[in-house]
């Protein structure tokens, strides 16, 4: 990220607690043989996002590295 300010509102992203890192949790439901409730299987996420805390808008989406 070359510019360290929010592209939406211009807030300084180097300040403490200025960004929120959100990791997407993808998954799917599986049938269970025991009961009627399906089981939720979490898949490994492949991206995360940086959100500006001032305007609550997307700053950037970046790939996760294994």
C-alpha positions as CSV (number, residue, x, y, z in Angstrom):
1,X,0.0,0.0,0.0
2,X,1.8,3.1,-1.2
3,X,-0.7,5.7,0.0
4,X,-1.2,5.5,3.8
5,X,-4.5,7.5,3.8
6,X,-8.0,6.2,3.1
7,X,-9.0,6.7,-0.6
8,X,-12.6,7.3,0.5
9,X,-12.4,9.9,3.3
10,X,-8.7,10.7,3.5
11,X,-8.2,9.5,7.1
12,X,-4.7,8.7,8.3
13,X,-4.3,4.9,8.2
14,X,-1.1,4.9,10.3
15,X,-2.9,6.1,13.4
16,X,-3.7,3.4,16.1
17,X,-6.9,1.5,15.5
18,X,-7.4,3.3,12.2
19,X,-8.0,0.1,10.1
20,X,-10.0,-3.1,10.7
21,X,-8.7,-6.3,9.2
22,X,-11.5,-8.6,8.2
23,X,-10.8,-12.3,7.2
24,X,-13.5,-13.9,5.2
25,X,-14.7,-17.3,6.4
26,X,-16.0,-19.4,3.6
27,X,-17.5,-22.8,4.2
28,X,-20.3,-25.2,3.4
29,X,-22.9,-27.3,5.1
30,X,-22.7,-31.1,5.4
31,X,-25.4,-33.6,6.2
32,X,-25.0,-35.4,9.5
33,X,-26.2,-38.9,10.1
34,X,-27.0,-38.4,13.8
35,X,-29.5,-35.5,13.8
36,X,-31.4,-33.1,11.7
37,X,-29.0,-30.2,12.2
38,X,-26.4,-29.8,9.4
39,X,-22.7,-29.4,10.3
40,X,-20.8,-26.4,9.1
41,X,-17.4,-27.1,7.6
42,X,-15.0,-24.0,7.5
43,X,-12.8,-23.8,4.4
44,X,-9.5,-21.9,4.5
45,X,-10.0,-18.3,3.6
46,X,-7.9,-16.9,0.7
47,X,-8.3,-13.2,1.1
48,X,-8.6,-10.5,3.8
49,X,-9.7,-6.9,3.6
50,X,-8.6,-3.7,5.2
51,X,-11.5,-1.5,6.3
52,X,-11.2,2.2,7.3
53,X,-12.6,2.7,10.9
54,X,-13.4,6.4,10.2
55,X,-15.8,5.8,7.2
56,X,-16.3,2.0,7.5
57,X,-15.5,1.5,3.8
58,X,-13.2,-0.9,2.0
59,X,-9.6,0.3,1.7
60,X,-8.0,-2.8,0.0
61,X,-8.4,-6.5,-0.5
62,X,-5.2,-8.6,-0.2
63,X,-4.4,-12.3,-0.6
64,X,-3.5,-14.4,2.4
65,X,-0.1,-16.1,2.3
66,X,0.3,-19.6,3.5
